[in-house]
Amino acid sequence: MMHMVEIKGFTGILKLLAILLVLLATVVALPAFLMMVLWNALVYETLGGPVVGWLQGGLLWSMLLVVLYLIFQPEISLQVYSADGPKPGGFPPSEDSEGPTR
């Protein structure tokens, strides 16, 4: 049985906004805080690096997510061609590529 949530009046809208704010804080602020604490504990205390704040912690978290995405979803391919064709010892172009032909 599926339970429907009904938003009634202004208090229902306030409850919905409070729930969304808690979710946003959990998804954004908590990882940023953890990255800030980890950086300051590991890099600042042990290596004498710079202290980071909330914003830098959030940026560190986003960079970590991008790196993890690129590692586990390697969909980026890079193919370099020259006007003369492939260089000696280089990889030949694949059959389905639009590279120059001789």
C-alpha positions in Angstrom: 0.0 0.0 0.0 1.4 3.4 -1.0 1.1 6.2 1.4 0.6 9.7 0.0 1.8 12.7 1.8 -0.5 15.6 1.7 0.7 19.1 2.3 -1.9 21.1 4.1 -1.6 24.9 4.5 1.3 27.0 5.5 2.5 24.7 8.2 2.8 21.9 5.7 4.9 24.0 3.4 7.1 25.0 6.4 7.6 21.3 7.3 8.5 20.5 3.7 11.0 23.3 3.6 12.5 22.1 6.9 12.9 18.6 5.6 14.5 19.9 2.4 16.9 22.0 4.5 17.9 19.1 6.6 18.5 16.9 3.5 20.6 19.7 1.9 22.6 20.1 5.1 23.2 16.4 5.2 24.3 16.1 1.6 26.3 19.3 1.3 27.4 20.6 4.7 28.3 17.4 6.4 30.8 16.2 3.8 32.3 19.7 3.5 32.7 19.8 7.3 34.3 16.3 7.3 36.7 17.3 4.5 37.6 20.5 6.3 38.3 18.6 9.6 40.3 15.9 7.8 42.4 18.4 5.9 43.1 20.5 8.9 44.0 17.4 11.0 46.2 15.7 8.4 47.8 18.5 6.3 47.8 21.5 8.7 48.8 19.6 11.8 51.3 17.2 10.3 52.8 18.9 7.3 52.3 22.6 8.2 50.0 23.3 5.2 47.3 25.9 5.0 44.1 25.9 7.1 40.9 25.4 5.1 37.4 26.6 5.9 33.9 25.5 5.0 34.0 26.6 1.4 37.4 25.0 0.7 36.1 21.8 2.4 33.2 21.8 0.0 35.5 22.3 -2.9 37.7 19.5 -1.7 34.6 17.2 -1.5 33.5 18.1 -5.0 37.0 17.5 -6.4 37.0 14.1 -4.6 33.6 13.2 -6.2 34.8 14.2 -9.7 38.0 12.2 -9.3 36.1 9.1 -8.1 33.6 9.5 -10.9 36.5 9.6 -13.5 38.2 6.6 -11.9 35.1 4.4 -11.8 33.4 5.6 -14.9 36.2 5.9 -17.5 34.2 7.1 -20.5 36.7 9.7 -21.6 38.8 8.8 -24.6 41.5 11.0 -26.1 42.7 10.4 -29.7 45.4 12.7 -31.2 46.0 12.7 -34.9 48.6 14.6 -36.9 48.2 15.7 -40.5 50.9 13.2 -41.5 49.1 10.2 -40.0 50.2 8.2 -37.0 53.7 8.6 -35.7 56.1 5.5 -35.8 55.6 3.4 -32.7 52.2 5.1 -32.0 48.9 3.4 -32.0 47.2 3.2 -35.3 43.7 4.9 -35.6 40.8 2.6 -35.0 38.6 1.4 -37.8 35.6 3.4 -36.7 37.5 6.7 -36.3 37.3 9.6 -38.7 41.1 10.2 -38.7 43.1 11.0 -41.8 43.8 8.1 -44.2 46.7 7.5 -46.6 
